[in-house]
Amino acid sequence: NHERRHRGEKPYVCETCGAKFHASYLLVQHKHSHRAEKTVKCSLCPATFKANNNLHMHKLTCHSKAYYSCLVCARSYKCKYYAVKHVRLTHSLYEPPNVIRLVPQ
């Protein structure tokens, strides 16, 4: 897998749409996107998903008590991506090394 990625080889092809992947597990994950129904259910709320990895991300962002806090203005976010985006857009800090802190549960 690792060498295929660097060589650009993508031998695993989706029969539905033709998307190509360097690893079989990525093809398996991708195939869930073609499901018509959302069969994976969150046990904590009514949310449903097409794949387990989507449920996992949902639980991390919506049901986790941990959050990322901006040390410039104390604004908090459940997702690190949005905390970094906030720091870049609001405070014009494009390399935010020590302005975001993960606050544990």
N, C-alpha and C positions, 0 to 999 in steps of 0.2 A: 504493500500500500504506500509506504513512505517513498520508495523509489519511483513508483508509478506517478505519484503526485509531482515529483520533481521533473520527470521526463514528459509530463503532460499527457500521459496515457489515460484514456477513459474507456475501458473495455466493457463497463456495465451500462447497458442502454435500456431506458424505459420503453416498453412496448407500446404504451399509450401515447406518449408525446415525443419520444425521441431524445429526451434529455440524457446526457451521458455523465458518468461518475467514475472516479478512480477507485472507489471502494464499494463493495457489495452492500455494506450497511447503510451507506448514503442512498443507494438505490431503494433499499427497503423503506427508509424514512421518507423518501420522495414519493413512493407509491401511495402513501397515506394521503397525500394531497389530492389524489384522484377519487378518493372515497366520496360518495354522495352524502353519507350521513356522518354525523359526529357521534361516535359510539363510546368515546372515552369520557367518563363523567367525573367531575370533581366531587369528592366526598364532603367538602366543606361549604359548597354553595351550588347553585343551579347550573353553573357553567359546564359546557360540553365541548369536546375537541375531537379532531380527526386522528390525532396521534398522541402517544404517551409523552413524547418530548414536549409537546405544546402544553399538556397538563402540568408537567414538571415546572416549566417556566412560569405558568400562571400561579402555581403555588408559591414559588419564590418571590414573585412580584406582588401578589395580592394577599397572601395569607401569612407571610413572614413578618415577624415583629421587628426584625432588623431593618435598618434604613441607612442611607448615605446622607450625611449632613455637610452642607457647605460651611466651611470655617470662616468665610468672609461675611456672610449675612445670616447664617443659621437656618437657611431654608433646607428642607429635607425631602428626600426622594427614596422610593422603594427600590429603584433600579439605578445601578451605577451609570449606565449609559445616559440617562436623563440628568443625573447630577453633573456629569462632565459637560454635557451640552449646556446646562444652566451656567456653569462657571465660564465657559467659553463665550456665550452670548451676552450674559448679564455683566460679567466682570472683565471681559476681554482678556482672559487668561487662557492662552491656547496650549500651554504645557502645564496643566494643573498638577504639580507633583504632590503638594502637601496641603491642598485646600479642600479636599474631600476626605471625610472620615467615616468608616463603617462603624455604626453604633450597634453593638450586639443585642440579641434578644433579651 
